Amino acid sequence: MLVVVTAAKGPPPPPPIVLSMVAVHATKEGSSPKSYDPALKEVRAALEDLKFDTYRLICTQTVSARHNEESKVAISPDYTLYVKPLSKDPGGKVRVSVRIEMPPKKEGEKPVNALSTTLVIVPGKQFVLGGLELDKGELVIVMALKDDPHNPSVHGSLRFRFSF
Amino acid sequence: MAKCRYTKGGGRDPAVDIERWFDGESADPEPIKRHVAECASCSAHLAQLETVRKGVSALSRHEEIRDAQLPAFMTGIREGVERPVRWRGVWAFVSIAAAALIVAASVLFIITNGPRTVNAVESCSTELEGATVSSYASGNGVTTVWVNLAPDDIP
């Protein structure tokens, strides 16, 4: 009886994937040396190779995303980030689909995928999405897979520093 | 004890030595036998020899291998030497199995955990008109996916 019940339920769903997300407003303002918002300390190394000289924090969020389900993060009125974990290997690497959506240019049209990418990400290693215009600068998003996906204390926290 | 000509060292003729007679090696035992019955010194010496013989007999049992038994005895030794030792084989098998297990566990660990390298980009695209997307890994292990906008494509 127990076997029948277990078989009917199927395997338990994998735990959600937890990623850190830092949205940055990057501009060229002639700052020398480069200017970094103190709140960007954790992602500064990922920004150093970019062509901008001034970096300000827009928002940070810890994204908890279930497998094959899109999690939505509103970054600005123009950009929304969607994260969908596709698979996870025993070593902790996660295959994830990430896209940044923009509202349609004309009313009645579909939203536009400004950037769509599928990555295999390693815990603790950062990746950067960028190049999209934002308020006389560009949007840069720094993300990383967190090592501990079971820590409930980090789920769903959202902080904004930049107003549009 | 007084020396007698029949006792060891005192005898003029080794053939009549009392110890040879005691060991049954005398060619003419009768004179010695009569002498021992009359001579207190030889009688006492004979008693000592008998005591020693009884003591030695009591100490251990001496196995003898006769000539007829020797081939079977040697065959047994050869079989013992040439017989494969079962436990030696078992321990060799256990050692090899343990080594194989360690290697397998190491390989499994490397495969499952793998070297923690960098993120990999499988695909990237954009729906923005005239824009392209490129990806690259920088020296500090950061993977970047970048949208290169067309000059007039402003959101």
Interface residues (C-beta under 8 A of the other chain):
Chain A: A45 A46 E48 D49 D78 D89 P90 G91 G92 K93 R95 M102 V112 N113 A114 L115 S116 T117 T118 L119 V120 I121 V122 P123 G124 K125 Q126 F127 V128 L129 G130 G131 L132 E133
Chain B: T112 N113 G114 R116 T117 V118 N119 A120 V121 E122 S123 C124 S125 T126 E127 L128 V133 S135 S138 G139 N140 G141 V142 T143 T144 V145 W146 V147 N148 L149 I154 P155
